[in-house]
């Protein structure tokens, strides 16, 4: 699917809607929620999801931050990168 002008792609719109409802989210959480809401048996592809997140950050719709390094050690898991809506999106939705 090709982007037309500055229009957002369906996956990008879904990510924005999820972030609007949940607040700060991380990639795997987004993938699981998209799977749940679409009734799909598979997750969104890693490359597809993270490219979309990167585009949204680059366009100024999301901010991204890595969680504190020690937060993941107690749970023995990789660090999470959290995404949050910016005022650019929040202002546009009023």
KOLFIZA-370679 format. One line per field, with one value per residue: residue number from 1; residue in one letter; chain; y, x, z of N, C-alpha, C in turn. Coordinates in nm, 3 decimals, decimal comma. Layout:
BEGIN
num (NUM/...)
residuo (a/...)
cadena (A/...)
n_py (Y/...)
n_px (X/...)
n_pz (Z/...)
ca_py (Y/...)
ca_px (X/...)
ca_pz (Z/...)
c_py (Y/...)
c_px (X/...)
c_pz (Z/...)
This chain:
BEGIN
num (1/2/3/4/5/6/7/8/9/10/11/12/13/14/15/16/17/18/19/20/21/22/23/24/25/26/27/28/29/30/31/32/33/34/35/36/37/38/39/40/41/42/43/44/45/46/47/48/49/50/51/52/53/54/55/56/57/58/59/60/61/62/63/64/65/66/67/68/69/70/71/72/73/74/75/76/77/78/79/80/81/82/83/84/85/86/87/88/89/90/91/92/93/94)
residuo (x/x/x/x/x/x/x/x/x/x/x/x/x/x/x/x/x/x/x/x/x/x/x/x/x/x/x/x/x/x/x/x/x/x/x/x/x/x/x/x/x/x/x/x/x/x/x/x/x/x/x/x/x/x/x/x/x/x/x/x/x/x/x/x/x/x/x/x/x/x/x/x/x/x/x/x/x/x/x/x/x/x/x/x/x/x/x/x/x/x/x/x/x/x)
cadena (A/A/A/A/A/A/A/A/A/A/A/A/A/A/A/A/A/A/A/A/A/A/A/A/A/A/A/A/A/A/A/A/A/A/A/A/A/A/A/A/A/A/A/A/A/A/A/A/A/A/A/A/A/A/A/A/A/A/A/A/A/A/A/A/A/A/A/A/A/A/A/A/A/A/A/A/A/A/A/A/A/A/A/A/A/A/A/A/A/A/A/A/A/A)
n_py (-0,118/0,216/0,535/0,822/1,142/1,319/1,147/0,915/0,570/0,272/0,100/0,280/0,459/0,286/0,239/0,496/0,534/0,334/0,424/0,659/0,568/0,407/0,532/0,556/0,319/0,007/-0,168/-0,460/-0,477/-0,321/-0,480/-0,715/-0,610/-0,517/-0,760/-0,879/-0,708/-0,728/-0,985/-1,159/-1,442/-1,419/-1,214/-0,869/-0,815/-0,789/-0,611/-0,454/-0,330/-0,187/-0,023/0,138/0,260/0,401/0,579/0,730/0,853/1,003/1,173/1,325/1,256/1,072/1,027/0,870/0,662/0,490/0,246/0,256/0,120/-0,073/-0,165/-0,381/-0,587/-0,715/-0,863/-1,027/-0,976/-0,825/-0,474/-0,225/-0,009/0,276/0,437/0,740/0,959/1,277/1,634/1,724/1,536/1,520/1,781/1,794/1,624/1,745)
n_px (0,085/0,059/0,157/-0,041/0,026/0,047/-0,100/-0,189/-0,106/-0,313/-0,217/-0,062/-0,259/-0,404/-0,213/-0,188/-0,447/-0,456/-0,250/-0,367/-0,579/-0,457/-0,227/0,107/0,287/0,448/0,632/0,577/0,347/0,174/0,163/0,038/-0,210/-0,314/-0,339/-0,533/-0,757/-0,803/-0,869/-0,693/-0,480/-0,211/0,073/0,145/0,400/0,738/0,922/0,743/0,581/0,770/0,888/0,669/0,627/0,867/0,836/0,617/0,731/0,929/0,766/0,663/0,442/0,457/0,649/0,950/1,104/1,354/1,309/1,416/1,734/1,766/1,511/1,424/1,590/1,515/1,301/1,405/1,410/1,417/1,501/1,246/1,107/0,931/0,641/0,468/0,193/0,229/0,185/0,119/-0,052/-0,249/-0,352/-0,454/-0,671/-0,868)
n_pz (0,000/-0,086/0,039/0,035/-0,025/0,276/0,422/0,677/0,716/0,745/0,957/1,105/1,190/1,356/1,556/1,664/1,763/1,960/2,132/2,209/2,364/2,560/2,650/2,733/2,551/2,461/2,203/2,175/2,327/2,175/1,942/2,045/2,126/1,884/1,754/1,917/1,884/1,613/1,574/1,465/1,407/1,405/1,494/1,415/1,181/1,291/1,161/1,012/1,209/1,372/1,183/1,118/1,367/1,387/1,170/1,263/1,485/1,357/1,206/1,405/1,557/1,762/2,063/2,171/2,414/2,596/2,848/3,193/3,250/3,456/3,508/3,352/3,427/3,668/3,583/3,395/3,107/2,775/2,731/2,713/2,467/2,497/2,368/2,311/2,256/2,098/2,143/1,892/1,771/1,967/1,976/1,715/1,732/1,872)
ca_py (0,000/0,339/0,653/0,931/1,269/1,306/1,062/0,806/0,435/0,210/0,055/0,400/0,507/0,193/0,265/0,623/0,511/0,257/0,512/0,755/0,501/0,343/0,621/0,511/0,177/-0,044/-0,238/-0,589/-0,448/-0,275/-0,597/-0,802/-0,543/-0,519/-0,897/-0,902/-0,631/-0,768/-1,127/-1,230/-1,544/-1,386/-1,079/-0,783/-0,841/-0,703/-0,503/-0,367/-0,252/-0,094/0,081/0,230/0,339/0,494/0,685/0,816/0,935/1,098/1,272/1,406/1,214/0,998/1,036/0,738/0,661/0,358/0,235/0,253/-0,002/-0,172/-0,210/-0,511/-0,690/-0,792/-0,951/-1,104/-0,953/-0,713/-0,339/-0,182/0,128/0,323/0,538/0,822/1,063/1,414/1,736/1,738/1,451/1,555/1,905/1,766/1,544/1,824)
ca_px (0,000/0,138/0,111/-0,088/0,055/0,084/-0,200/-0,136/-0,142/-0,404/-0,145/-0,024/-0,382/-0,434/-0,116/-0,226/-0,570/-0,418/-0,175/-0,463/-0,660/-0,377/-0,122/0,240/0,285/0,571/0,608/0,510/0,212/0,098/0,140/-0,061/-0,340/-0,361/-0,381/-0,658/-0,867/-0,830/-0,905/-0,595/-0,406/-0,069/0,111/0,197/0,543/0,832/0,970/0,631/0,540/0,873/0,903/0,556/0,655/0,974/0,778/0,535/0,824/0,991/0,664/0,631/0,318/0,491/0,783/0,998/1,205/1,389/1,287/1,535/1,811/1,749/1,372/1,406/1,675/1,442/1,206/1,483/1,354/1,482/1,450/1,132/1,104/0,793/0,593/0,360/0,145/0,277/0,081/0,081/-0,169/-0,352/-0,415/-0,528/-0,790/-0,968)
ca_pz (0,000/-0,097/0,112/-0,050/0,041/0,417/0,486/0,757/0,676/0,842/1,077/1,181/1,255/1,466/1,662/1,726/1,840/2,078/2,221/2,263/2,466/2,664/2,699/2,693/2,513/2,401/2,077/2,185/2,378/2,058/1,857/2,109/2,123/1,745/1,729/1,990/1,827/1,475/1,578/1,384/1,479/1,407/1,530/1,309/1,162/1,366/1,075/0,975/1,326/1,416/1,079/1,136/1,487/1,351/1,086/1,348/1,564/1,264/1,167/1,522/1,621/1,883/2,120/2,212/2,519/2,648/2,991/3,276/3,226/3,563/3,515/3,287/3,487/3,769/3,514/3,297/2,973/2,705/2,760/2,631/2,418/2,514/2,275/2,366/2,164/2,119/2,133/1,751/1,750/2,065/1,929/1,592/1,762/1,946)
c_py (0,124/0,453/0,761/1,062/1,247/1,217/0,949/0,672/0,373/0,162/0,172/0,457/0,418/0,216/0,393/0,606/0,435/0,345/0,616/0,694/0,449/0,439/0,574/0,360/0,136/-0,138/-0,368/-0,573/-0,403/-0,395/-0,688/-0,739/-0,540/-0,658/-0,924/-0,832/-0,671/-0,913/-1,210/-1,333/-1,510/-1,241/-1,001/-0,810/-0,740/-0,584/-0,404/-0,275/-0,147/0,010/0,184/0,319/0,443/0,610/0,783/0,906/1,043/1,208/1,360/1,369/1,138/1,041/0,896/0,755/0,517/0,358/0,233/0,118/-0,110/-0,230/-0,350/-0,623/-0,776/-0,890/-1,037/-1,096/-0,839/-0,579/-0,305/-0,037/0,171/0,437/0,610/0,929/1,198/1,510/1,757/1,658/1,493/1,682/1,881/1,688/1,621/1,881)
c_px (0,089/0,072/0,071/-0,068/0,105/-0,014/-0,132/-0,188/-0,233/-0,334/-0,106/-0,145/-0,420/-0,340/-0,152/-0,350/-0,539/-0,344/-0,267/-0,542/-0,580/-0,277/0,011/0,239/0,421/0,535/0,532/0,368/0,122/0,064/0,033/-0,200/-0,397/-0,409/-0,517/-0,776/-0,900/-0,871/-0,812/-0,522/-0,258/-0,046/0,152/0,346/0,629/0,876/0,862/0,594/0,644/0,906/0,792/0,579/0,765/0,924/0,696/0,620/0,885/0,893/0,621/0,502/0,341/0,628/0,822/1,104/1,231/1,360/1,421/1,604/1,784/1,608/1,353/1,487/1,601/1,343/1,274/1,423/1,430/1,423/1,337/1,153/0,958/0,763/0,473/0,321/0,205/0,159/0,035/-0,044/-0,282/-0,425/-0,500/-0,657/-0,896/-1,072)
c_pz (0,000/-0,020/0,011/0,024/0,182/0,493/0,563/0,705/0,781/0,969/1,165/1,255/1,372/1,584/1,737/1,813/1,969/2,178/2,285/2,377/2,584/2,726/2,646/2,668/2,458/2,286/2,089/2,238/2,263/1,969/1,915/2,104/1,982/1,707/1,794/1,924/1,684/1,464/1,489/1,469/1,489/1,445/1,406/1,300/1,233/1,282/1,039/1,090/1,362/1,310/1,093/1,258/1,459/1,265/1,170/1,437/1,475/1,222/1,284/1,592/1,751/1,933/2,163/2,320/2,561/2,797/3,063/3,261/3,331/3,568/3,457/3,353/3,587/3,706/3,408/3,156/2,906/2,749/2,664/2,587/2,421/2,418/2,335/2,262/2,199/2,113/1,989/1,721/1,843/2,021/1,805/1,616/1,836/1,855)
